[in-house]
Amino acid sequence: MLVIRMQRTGRKGHAMFRVVVQDSRRTPTSGKVVAQLGSYDPHTKAITLNKEKAAFYLEHGAQPSGRVIYILKTQGVELPSWVVQPLATKTSSVRNAEKRRSTTPKEEAPAEEPVAEPETPEEPAAETDAPEGDTVDEAAVADSTEAEAAATVVPKPEADAVDEAKA
């Protein structure tokens, strides 16, 4: 049985294809070709095809491959009714779709509510130790205590054990 298939040519990384008629028992790279119908460049999408030869071999029973069917259709060659049409669109299914980030529903971030400061009874200004003219910035005091806490270095217990072993 004859088939119309594509034979890869070209260098590594830059494929070019010949559209050939070949015996189905041969591999495309065997070189034993009945007829060469044209070529296809997938990089530029350029197709050259001898339509009369293609129609002749299709009338005489040559079975085209899926990609060749696409090429023949784009070039306007009429395909016989017995030619098996490939699936128009591929449908893909994803295993464990619920585990993918792209399929999980987006969680809306809760709107940030203004943080209410703890209610403390207001103390009269007369009870503070600072004079009335001086004001104390509580944020600066809080930042300085955090900086002092971060600067404090806690010795590692492992280092002490290593020092004792050396002594």
C-alpha positions in Angstrom: 0.0 0.0 0.0 1.3 3.5 -0.8 1.2 6.3 1.6 1.8 10.0 1.3 3.9 11.2 4.1 6.5 13.7 5.1 10.2 13.0 5.0 12.4 15.1 7.3 15.4 16.8 5.8 17.5 19.8 6.8 20.0 20.3 9.5 19.7 19.8 13.2 17.4 22.3 14.8 16.1 23.5 11.4 13.8 20.9 10.0 12.5 20.9 6.4 10.2 18.3 5.0 9.6 16.6 1.6 6.1 15.4 0.8 6.7 12.0 -0.7 4.8 8.9 -1.9 6.3 5.8 -0.4 5.5 2.1 0.3 4.0 1.9 3.8 6.4 -0.8 4.9 9.4 1.4 4.4 10.6 4.1 6.9 10.5 7.7 5.7 14.3 7.9 6.1 15.0 4.8 3.9 15.3 6.8 0.8 13.2 4.4 -1.3 10.6 6.9 -2.6 8.0 6.3 -5.4 7.5 10.0 -6.1 8.3 13.3 -4.6 5.3 15.6 -4.5 6.7 18.8 -3.0 8.2 20.3 0.2 7.1 22.1 3.4 9.1 24.5 5.5 7.5 24.7 9.0 9.6 27.9 9.9 8.2 30.0 7.1 5.1 27.9 6.5 6.0 27.8 2.8 4.4 24.9 0.9 5.3 23.8 -2.6 3.2 21.0 -4.0 2.5 19.3 -7.3 -1.3 19.2 -7.1 -1.8 17.0 -10.2 0.6 14.3 -9.0 -1.0 14.4 -5.5 -4.5 14.0 -7.0 -3.3 11.1 -9.2 -1.8 9.1 -6.2 -4.9 9.8 -4.1 -7.2 8.5 -6.8 -5.1 5.3 -7.0 -5.3 4.6 -3.3 -2.4 6.3 -1.6 -3.3 7.0 2.1 -2.1 10.5 3.3 -0.9 11.1 6.8 -2.6 13.6 9.1 -0.3 16.5 8.4 -0.3 15.8 4.7 -4.1 15.9 4.7 -3.9 19.4 6.3 -1.3 20.5 3.6 -3.4 19.1 0.8 -6.5 20.9 2.1 -4.7 24.2 2.3 -3.4 23.8 -1.3 -6.9 23.1 -2.6 -6.5 19.4 -3.5 -9.8 17.5 -3.3 -9.6 14.5 -1.0 -11.5 11.3 -1.8 -14.4 10.3 0.6 -12.5 7.3 1.9 -9.6 9.4 3.3 -9.8 9.3 7.1 -10.1 12.9 8.4 -8.0 13.7 11.4 -9.6 15.2 14.5 -10.2 18.9 13.9 -9.2 20.0 17.3 -7.4 18.2 20.0 -8.9 18.1 23.4 -6.6 17.8 26.3 -7.5 16.6 29.7 -5.6 17.4 32.8 -5.1 14.9 35.6 -5.7 16.2 39.1 -7.0 19.6 37.9 -8.0 20.6 41.4 -4.3 20.5 42.4 -3.2 23.1 39.8 -2.8 26.7 40.8 -4.3 27.9 37.5 -7.5 26.0 38.1 -8.1 26.9 41.7 -10.6 29.7 42.3 -9.1 33.0 43.3 -9.6 33.9 46.9 -10.6 37.4 47.4 -8.4 39.1 50.0 -10.5 40.4 52.8 -10.8 44.1 52.9 -8.4 45.5 55.6 -10.4 47.1 58.3 -8.8 50.0 60.1 -7.1 48.7 63.2 -8.8 50.1 66.2 -6.4 51.1 68.9 -7.1 49.6 72.3 -9.3 51.8 74.4 -7.3 53.3 77.3 -8.7 55.9 79.6 -7.2 59.2 78.9 -4.9 60.4 81.6 -4.7 64.0 82.5 -1.6 65.7 81.4 -0.8 66.9 84.9 0.0 63.3 86.1 2.8 62.8 83.5 6.4 63.4 84.6 7.3 65.3 81.4 6.8 69.1 81.4 3.9 70.4 79.3 6.1 72.0 76.7 8.0 68.7 75.9 6.2 66.0 73.9 7.3 62.4 73.7 7.0 60.6 70.4 5.7 57.2 71.3 6.4 55.7 67.9 10.1 56.7 68.1 10.4 55.2 71.6 8.8 51.9 70.3 11.2 51.8 67.3 14.3 52.4 69.5 13.3 49.5 71.9 12.9 47.2 68.9 16.3 48.2 67.5 17.9 47.6 70.9 16.3 44.2 71.1 17.5 43.3 67.6 21.0 44.4 68.4 21.2 42.1 71.4 23.2 39.0 70.6 22.3 35.8 72.3 25.3 33.3 72.5 24.7 29.9 71.0 24.9 27.0 73.3 26.8 24.9 70.7 29.6 27.4 70.6 30.1 27.0 74.4 30.2 23.2 74.1 32.9 23.5 71.3 35.0 25.9 73.5 34.8 23.5 76.5 35.8 20.5 74.3 38.9 22.4 73.1 40.0 23.3 76.6 
